[in-house]
Amino acid sequence: MLWRAAFALALLLLPHTEPRTPLDFGLVPGGVYDTVAHYEPGPIGLLFNMVHAFLHVVQPNPFPEDLVIRVAKDKFGAIKSEYQKPENIVLTLQVIYYEIGFVVCAALGLLFVVLLPLVGLLFCMCRCCDNCGGEMHQRQRKNADCQRGLLTTLLLTTTFIITAGVLCAYAANQHLSSQLKTMRRLVNNNLRDLHTFANDTPMQIDYLITQYDTAKDQVLCDLDNVGVLLGGRIHEELGKEVRPALDGVLNMAGVMRDTKEALENVSVTLETLQEGTGKLQFNLSVVRAGLSNALSDPACADTLSPTAQICRSIRSSLAQLEISANYSGLPDVTDQLNKVNEVLKTDLSLSVQRGLLAFNDTPTMVTDQTRNVAEGVRGILDGIGSNITSFSRLFPIQSSLNNFTVFISHTHSRIEDIYPEIDQIDFYRWICCITLCCMVVLILSFNFLGLLCGILGFDRHASPTTRGCVSNTGGNLLMAGVGFSFLFSWVLMGVVTATFVVGGNLEKLVCEPYNSRQLFKVLDTPHLVNPTWRNFIPGYLYNDPDMDLTVESVYSNCKDNRGIYSALHLDKVFNISALLNTSVYTKDMAQKFEGVKVDLRSIILLDSEGKENLISFTETGIGEINFAAYLEELNKGVTRVDLLSFASNLDAQADQLSKGSLQTSIKGHANTLRQIYSHQVVSIQQSMNTLNQSIRFLERTSSDLSNKVSEVLTAVNAAQYLISQNATFIVNQETEKYKQTIIGYFKQYIDWVKTSLEMEVATCKPLSNIMDTAEILACSFLLDSMNTFWFGLGCSTLFLLPSIILSVRLAKFYRRMDTEDVYDDIETIPMKTIPAYDTMTRFPRASAPPRHHADW
């Protein structure tokens, strides 16, 4: 129906409020930092790892955090002045215990430095006295070849080890020099990142301030749509009562129409049935008379014949050809129909439509009645924006950053001025390291040349006094290597010991604790820097040493690229919470919304005419209809007997008669009954069904009609009372929700500002990069290279000791001797038949050719 479609369309057009989506403030603009504070040494990292493993063997103890703290707090003062106190003695012993590996190695190194020159001096003096291998005479032994081969192999192996050590030292030396370019790039990147930090921070803060417009625009949008948002919510809450009430009225209007239709059906069908049953009665009487005349045939007169019995049977059934229901005595419903028509002259649906339209106009009413409140809120918005802009200018951010930029530029200039000095210092360092390596290379040169000449020039058939010049030169080169070893080894060991003690301790006490962050725990020890300060960073920055701000927390936050505001707890200086205090603004906002008064008393859901119309419907008298009389007649059949069955019986009985006029007449009347059934009885049955449906509908409708209408009117009156007298609660409730939505935009903005300050604005990654860069320069570049240098140089120096011994022993086999062993033949056997060095059966005697040179 049209009225139902209109009502459904009105419900679809009702305003609905959707939950507000979070505001999108965008991404805070920020520069990209260039520094990658990560270092991969490459292939030389294998040597670095070897040095680290060696240092772990020398010093396997964990980082002595408590010991370092105690020593740092004492600053060595009490230990120096009151070293005899038991606690200071214990502390000293703990330090020695921790450093025992370095102490032992350093002691051995110093012993090497002191003793080796003395041993070399004594060795020279001993050889000058023809002792310690200084006598130019070589005993002939049976295993001389085996001994010479073993000594050669051992010396060659030792020389290769020394070579590996000096190559390791050389690689470390070159690596340190080659990293100067990387150092410059790292330093420049760090300074450039600091410039980026200083330049981007004001822009980021301005972005935070300008994004207030996003929240403001959203609030203005909601204020412009206050009718849809606030009015829609009020409308939706009230609609929970109003819609069912109006729906009940509309349903009752539909019942009125259906009642009218049912009464019209009763009136029309009753007249139709009265007329149809009259005609049917007449036609049945005609058939009955015709059959009676046909049964007067002489054939029916013979009482003993079968035909007479059939005739009597037919005659006895003629009384059944009568109508069953009598509709002429039923009362008509004209009076009730007239009253219903009178009620329907007032369009109840139209009254409901007017009430529904008035109710749906709630958003417009809210818009008109809250116009002053919206203007007041707009004024507050402008004031908040002005306050945020003015407050942000009170803080000396720009001036501080300008000073910081000047400081960075000045520092960069000073660093650039230092680079030539660094290059010069590195050049001198490189020269010194190369000189030390060349000392070892010089010794290696003598060893390799001595071995080469000795091996190539050795003649096993030559006697010690007749050895060739090449072999003799090899032996002299080996002895020269021994001499230079005594001259240089103690210097090398002194350098190795000094760099070992310094570099090893720095690695174990600074670099490793920094990587494991144990060093931060030492620095964060309460009262370490100042006995009265719990934490020194907030003590220096804010004069508040009790603040929970530590080196480790600053480093970790900056490492995670958090904002400097949260990393350094700058709220002590720039209190953003006071600037963005929502309670100040929400209080003013709440006062404005307290003035929201929405008057809905002008909404009339159902006017008095509509209510009177409903009451009039109960007075139409449809309950006075005699439904029992109608139903009684409708429950009866149209005729007393089924005409089709009656006609079939007539045909069956006529078939038993002999052919003739009687049979023909009876069959003709049977066909007439069939025609009466199809033309009259069927239409009467259809009218009876229509009448039955209408009567039963009217019976249901009239049942408790007054109570039903009363319930509808009660629901309408309750909804009307809710709108007119009791809507204040709902209005206040929905106004509070609307106010919280408006205030929620400010809270979103403030929360976003705080989160951005903590995570995105002025991210302090450059600070952690500076610390990591310092660690890379000091530990990865300098210390690792220095430690690898002394590791390789120390290895070479240590193996100079076996090189000295082996070179002295092997030189005897290569140098030309002054005397040799000569054997007397007891059995007077020719010399050519005597084995060359059969010392087991011969007795030697000394013999020497003239000496033409002086041996070392």
Steps between C-alpha positions, in 0.01 A plus 500: 500500500602859436476608865730214609755587231494863609556404862791270412658777290466741792681256728782463250541877481538533877847633597747243630819585686812308417799472736766761429821376343839598648651819364781468249775749583740360242866420546734743669753619237856412582837471335692180444817453702800393293711336769506123509675431829594146415839369405601181320880459495502255212765227466721657766220432744638145527819644649294721731311196624827317564623792710170508692532127565858547622393782732223278634760237583719761668204658679207256531344680798169683450485875505570610861209742529511532879878534502498772236229688688694488824820616333316773310327629811832505686674664201816323623540762769450286807696215346801727457477678835374219722614193317585320826135478606361145475219597265742673264735202511208271415398732219853501365514123514169478316637724227813288476294182492290635215811620314704187579505391137626836381741523795657164420527577129640846569750356749615246246528774240706719731716202591551442130593867448749496789655160458532471124756782462700348789478156351606642163795674659607189685448293188730729301765495771474124525547456125794736501663254740436219251218366711123482437569382147763764435778246435535452125514123536224250435493152633422237245199290601327214336152668516624837374278495188192415701580767754557760231171413328306522825653836589428631152137391520449648845665828405302521182176437693594758760584749230165447333326556833697822549404598145132439574529713812664790323244478218225514762660807654545661160136431405381657825723802440369548148141442611521776758633748243242397240216561745576871522275567201223296661558695820454830317185376332355383830583826674361708213183290491451547873542874474269511199242304699527754780432775247201305373380459858529872569342606169207258505393550861338847453320376190370199690378714789325732256336197344369391840354845558340525156337160541276658762301616198418136422330458836343845474362431152348174620336678795365768266369230271318336792363837609369562150336157514375530857150423377601171344737401782336625819146526361538161334603339828208659684268393220635146510454467877149646497415288199527188714169608657349706220534257213314208663220738606456645153529155351210390719288790377582418139409137557167610646438718195556196287254304712239770436541465128486122517187525716331719243590254227370210705169676572457581133564134416240391755241741369552407137532124548196488729286662233649268239428193710144603571431548131688185394333269753157628387568414138647166602189417704280578202702288256509208742122515540461494121721189476313339787163564329630368170617179659168459677317532168742252337433247774128512420575281199276185477810285524534606862141397580571127505593447859652157444729600214868609555424827330247587768760440772745736326233760465414477868870539589537811285176646632615457859826695435340802337459672836879542521502744210486802734745779598669455835604854613259788532676838472188709481474514876856624568538864611682735268812706598407822330501698824850383598628565148367854505668568834832362379477711187437799722812418704709458187412847382785604732833371356678358805809411295532864400494602867774247571703633206474852640619382841783299347618794290492724806703243694749460215554876509682459834852558346386831350352608833827410676698699244284808548494478879880442543618773264629720784685210658674421171612861466643495853692179429646655184629787711665256740664322205656822377623578851659157540684537168631843600613369839687205349677727252591758765610243758726325248678830438576545870752217494845593359511204265610690192770695680632187670512316169672796334768496769528126458544539124773758552672266743482213249644716223779621726576145611501382140748772406728410787486132403581586142800697625617201703489260205846603364651451845331160522641408161847608609476312829376194317790532257751504787321210662506311173874568462567375853295185449661436164840548661417238761376267229815566297711393797330164488513496121877561515541199726272299275705601200815368662326180596352438158819594314708298742278197454494548123878532470564226750267252337609577145873526577535206733716212374474191710828362360695812599672501836419780753821683408439478128136611481409728214459873502119490454454264792735706714306816406176331608646423840630856537153638408340281764742631759429854383131433560590383851689817564216724383258291700692582817511864398129545410301241693508679837385824333220313326397328820497831684261647244288183503477498880403865523234481229377165635442637848328815373302351211402180680364684805314751290343214305395313817404803709346732239413342167352171615297660784372760256372235260336309787378831654664413831695823470171691512416333829827626642435852373145485639619402847342738752736756654786403269579840349378709790450353849179700539352412161304187429522545119749740351326572166188662652729659758694679229203571272221586741668516840272216601723196566211292634330485160493156343718590202800274437761457231360162405143632469614793285709274279223238467233757416723670244603163359129431443477841328259645753449871540746700706209638701435162661861380489632795704178563695479851364165543668707647782578792270213500246188385682280395213244353740433848641473642150263227387296474819160381380325577828527874434335472160249229589372710790414789266358256249283335765362837610394574145322167464322547832293759321362247253119499540298308243120555517305230315154587632394625160513143366148348493509133419121454464256788505165495680313427176705183455434392858124567462512301180636199686236536770225531238617175345418319822142643480417379150306202642677221317496309825116501494484291182336157558804301393348174635195522268723564202732214586207268566361554151847488344569166661195356314527376143340669202245216453381218720651246259796509269342568161777322309455183706124527472527533120731200480251289700222604263710389204574169664137436579389609150740251349309224679178599322406386159551747225221735456365839589537442874869425471559795273313738730691392810837538329401840373422619852834359618680714244296799610627450859856493378451829318345655812804393701753640257318828439355580840637285780867566419458880499301482825782298660755763397288775651467297818880468526541876458236567759659249738844668475356848552284395797788327670730806443234728646460266792874508570516877457208570729646272766645728773511792255467760772802366690711488186420859411560599861848340491583689180386829651692427819823436304448821299433703814810352671719586200347848488566549872860383451555759228316786666577453869778246552742553206741706712679191630559364151601842372753542782630148454553538126638852544761361738597236243521765230712721726734209576532440125600864449743489791627166372638671192715720723612199698595324178701803395672531838576128517638516147717798591637324807562178308667692217722687745602170656553305179532719190594860579873573537595134501830467681651225289801729430592492872519121513676506162765732646560256786507203263729689264735576787499130587572409137786749475653414836438127515447368148743729319767585757502235771429199278773609260743578784426173676542307177828683441651404836354153466680440169816683605506320834461165331794581273709625792435191712602271217825688461624303802476159332622667181818612680567154639425320175701748291808463726477121486434489125776748412760239608388280214532773238804707603854408404689377809862578591567148621351162436525147624778291330508116548813271526472166321603229748478222248679706232203492279490754219300811587274464205370175647430652839146618552473877506394558862556174678573642841412178673818318384735795434680736735490866398776751515485868428624643174453848365585670172611861494222751599439767244198666669362577839175338602229687694 
